[in-house]
Amino acid sequence: MYEVFEHTADLGLRIHAASLEQLCADAARGLGAVITGDLGQIRPLAEERFAITGTDPVWLLYDLLSEVHSAFELRRMLFCDVQVSHDATGLQVVGRGEPYDPAVHTLAHEVKAITHHELDVRHNAAGWQATVIVDI
């Protein structure tokens, strides 16, 4: 037997920025804040670089956040600073932070996944805005 019921175990991020690069960087920092609760506890002791290829801003943001999430899940890496540049091939990302250490860092939420639900990136006269739902 099973029962189907509604359960709201998600958190949302809304991001506003002047550029796509800033939008993506702020979203990555926002995800870090969801995971840790406080980016101030993370020191910029290590640097990781990665590229996200593509042209659609929605999928660039999704893939970037999935990469940041994977960095924590696979390597226990926490980023306190993220710099993003954008060109015709996609995003180039530099994340600065340190590996998770339970003696130094507290965790606020266990993020299961970045979802496609309500995922949206828009550009208008005021700049860029995005909505991302994180499954916790």
C-alpha positions in Angstrom: 0.0 0.0 0.0 1.1 3.5 -0.5 -0.3 7.0 0.0 0.3 10.0 -2.1 0.4 13.3 -0.4 1.7 16.8 -0.9 4.9 17.8 0.9 6.7 21.1 0.6 10.3 20.2 1.4 11.8 22.8 -0.9 13.5 26.2 -0.7 13.4 28.8 -3.4 15.9 31.4 -4.5 15.0 34.6 -6.3 18.0 36.4 -7.7 18.1 39.9 -9.3 21.3 41.3 -10.9 22.5 43.8 -13.5 24.2 41.1 -15.6 24.0 37.4 -16.4 27.4 36.9 -14.9 26.4 38.6 -11.6 23.1 36.7 -11.6 24.9 33.3 -11.8 27.5 34.3 -9.2 24.8 35.5 -6.8 22.8 32.3 -7.4 25.9 30.1 -6.6 26.5 32.1 -3.4 22.8 31.8 -2.6 23.1 28.0 -2.9 26.1 28.0 -0.6 24.1 30.0 1.9 21.3 27.4 1.7 23.8 24.7 2.4 25.7 26.4 5.2 23.4 29.1 6.5 26.3 31.5 6.7 29.0 32.0 4.0 31.1 34.0 6.5 32.3 30.7 8.1 34.0 29.7 4.8 37.5 30.8 4.1 38.8 31.3 0.5 41.7 28.8 0.9 41.3 26.8 -2.3 40.2 27.6 -5.8 38.3 25.5 -8.4 37.7 26.4 -12.0 35.1 24.9 -14.3 33.3 25.7 -17.5 29.6 25.4 -18.3 28.9 25.2 -22.0 25.7 26.3 -23.7 23.8 29.4 -24.7 20.5 29.2 -23.0 20.6 31.3 -19.7 18.1 29.0 -18.0 20.3 25.9 -18.5 23.5 27.7 -17.9 22.2 28.7 -14.4 20.9 25.2 -13.8 24.1 23.5 -14.8 26.2 26.0 -12.8 24.1 25.3 -9.6 24.3 21.6 -10.3 28.1 21.9 -10.5 28.3 23.8 -7.2 26.0 21.2 -5.6 28.2 18.4 -7.0 31.3 20.0 -5.7 29.9 19.8 -2.2 28.4 16.3 -2.5 31.4 14.7 -4.2 34.4 16.6 -2.8 32.8 18.3 0.2 33.9 21.7 -1.3 32.2 24.9 0.0 32.5 28.1 -1.9 32.3 31.5 -0.2 33.1 33.4 -3.4 32.2 32.7 -7.0 33.2 34.7 -10.0 31.6 34.1 -13.4 32.4 35.3 -16.9 30.3 34.7 -19.9 31.1 34.4 -23.6 29.6 32.7 -26.7 30.6 29.2 -25.5 29.0 29.5 -22.0 30.3 30.3 -18.5 33.7 30.2 -17.0 33.6 29.9 -13.2 36.1 30.4 -10.4 34.9 29.2 -7.0 36.9 30.0 -3.9 36.4 28.3 -0.6 37.5 25.3 1.4 36.6 21.7 2.0 33.9 21.1 4.6 35.2 20.5 8.1 32.6 19.7 10.8 34.9 21.2 13.4 34.8 24.6 11.5 31.6 24.6 9.5 27.9 24.2 10.4 25.4 23.0 7.8 21.9 24.4 7.5 20.3 22.2 4.9 20.9 19.0 3.1 20.4 19.8 -0.6 19.2 16.8 -2.6 18.9 18.5 -6.0 18.5 21.6 -8.0 15.0 21.2 -9.6 13.5 22.1 -12.9 10.3 23.1 -11.1 9.6 26.8 -11.7 13.2 27.3 -13.0 13.2 30.7 -14.8 15.7 33.2 -16.0 14.5 36.5 -17.6 16.1 39.6 -18.9 14.3 42.9 -18.9 14.9 46.6 -18.7 15.8 46.4 -15.0 18.4 43.6 -15.6 18.3 39.9 -15.0 16.1 37.9 -12.6 15.9 34.2 -11.8 13.9 31.8 -9.8 15.3 28.4 -8.7 13.7 25.8 -6.4 16.1 23.6 -4.4 15.0 20.2 -3.1 16.0 19.8 0.5 
